[in-house]
Every structure is written in structure tokens, then in C-alpha cells.
Amino acid sequence: MNSLDSSLLFGIAAASANVLGGWIVVARREPWDPRLLHGFVAVGAGFMLAAALLRMAPEAARLSGSAPLLILVGYLVVHLFEHTIAPHFHFGEETHPQLFVGSSVWASALVGLVVHSLFDGISIGSGFLVSPALGLLVFAAIVLHKAPEGFTIASVMVAAGVNRGGALGAAFAVGLASVIGVLAAQALSHQVGAALALSTGVTLYVAASDLIPEVNKEEGTLMAVLVFVGVALFYGSDQVLSALGL
């Protein structure tokens, strides 16, 4: 299977997780325990942080001499975006959809998650262009927060008074952005080092500046331990892929 087929397959799988998260909100009548969502976020944060620092950044540096600068650019672009274009929504707020009740801020949330999801797809596509192992690790890092992402946008839409069809459509739009990101990465395959570096900066921002602070709001040690579980899950996955020759 070539890099295009692989990245499209896993990009669609990641997008499907968005739709699944949205469907859970639409189908379920009773609210979910927010600690369960926090748990997914904590594991995903640890896995994403490890993936960005231990595999994505070194690979980007190997492929592009401008990687350190581009990683910083990717990080700062998301920071600027969250404080200008979508100032009312930050990725960590997926655990607090009640903040959007009766508000039109759902549009800001949708734009924020669509852009974030686009970079998810670019990360997956860039990873598979480098190697199957990196592609799989990036996919795993991303898919861990994809269902909560779909859960988020659907919850925000429902809380803001949008009908259930609109809520599920929003989750689909977020997932579709990942597939578009995969195709964009493939189209710019000659710039894979730059694309991977930018994606690394985005991944690092989401993990360290959005998700980890959100996890830190939870009292007790469970969420902190789950971050380490995410890191350990990354390490174990990396070792398995290495043993398989990927």
C-alpha cells in the first residue's frame, strides 16, 4: 500500500472517529460523565506530547534544516488563531460545552475545530510520506482525541440550540477537514519536511498548551497518571512498530 492509500485510509478512519463522537451525543439522551471525557483527553495529551517530541520533531529536523523555526511557527500560528480568529474557543473547552448554551459562539468553536482537524490530516499525511511507522504513530496520537473532538462540537451545537442533525453535520465537517488535510499533504509531498515541522508545532501546542492545562484542572492524581499512560502507550507502540520492521 503506497503512502497516499495509507494516509487516506487512516485519515478517513480518524474522520470517522469524529463522526462517532458526534453520533454518541446525538443518540444518547443522558449527559456523559465529564471525567470520562477528561480521561480520554489526558491519555491523548500524553501520547501527542511524546509523538511530537520523540518522533515528529526529530524526523522533521532530518528532512528540513528549517524544522526548528517551522515548529515554532506552527506553534505560534495556533496560538494566534485561538486568540484572534476564534477567540471564544480553545481546544481544551471541549470538556465544558455548557459554556456555549444559548450562544452563537458555536460558530467560533466549529471554525476552531475544523482548522485543528485540517492540521490533523496534514500530520497524518506527512507522517505516512516519511514512513509507515511514523504515519501510524501520528494517526494513533490523533485518533485518541478524535472521538472527544466530535463529542465536543456536537455537544456545543446541541447546547447552543442547534438541532441534532446540525450537530451531527458539524462533527462530519470536522472529520472531513482531516481528509482534506491528508490530500493537501500528499499534494505538497515535495515539501514533506516543512509540512511535518509545521504539524509538529501544531501538535505540540494542542498537547502542551491546550490539553495539559485542561487536565491539570482536575483534582487528584488520576488524570496526571493518565498522561503518563499516554506517554507509555506511545513508547510501547513505537517499540512494537520497530520490532515489526516498520
Phi, psi and omega in degrees: 000125181283175186294326180294312180298316181296312183293324177294317179301311183283333173295319178293322177298318178296317178298322179297327177295324174301312181296321178300315178300319177293320180296323179301318179294315183293321185279330185271135181270333182260145180293149178277155175294119182299335179293332177295316178295318176301323179298315177299318180297318182296313178297315179298322180297315179297316181294315181296318180298315179294318180298317182294316186275326187265336181235312185292311181298313178299320179294318179298319179294326178291327185269336184217129177291343179267008186305312181303317179294318182290327175297316178296319178299314179301317179299312185288330178298316179293319178301313180296317181299315183291341182251002179232289185292319179237062188291343183265000182225129172234147190305326181294344183284004177296343179270000182228058181297341180296343178295343187255007183301129177066022185238151175274006180294349177304330180295320177295319179297318181295315179298316180300315181286327177296315179296316177300317181293326176301316178290331173302313180295320177298321178297314180297312180299317179295320180299314180290334175293330180279308179191154177301322181297314180295320178300316180294320180293318178296317177302314181298319179298321184282317186294337179297334178249004182290314178297314174301328178295313177296320176302318181300302187294324178293320179296317179298316182296315180296317180297330181274001176095006177285144182292167186294327176296319177295323179295316179292324177297324178295319177297321178296319180297320178297317178295318180300326179300327178293319179296319177298321178297320176301312181296322179296317179297319179293321180294331180253037185300333179289349178245034187299324179298316179293317180297318180294321179296314177299317179296325178297317178298319178296313180300317180297318180297311182300316182291309190273326186259338179254306188281313182301314177300325178295316178298322182293344178287340181283134178282156179090178186259349187302311183294323177297319178296321181294331174297316178294327175298319177298318178296315179296322178297321176297311183300315179297317179297319179298317180293320179296315180296321177296318179295331179277000179080018180264000000 
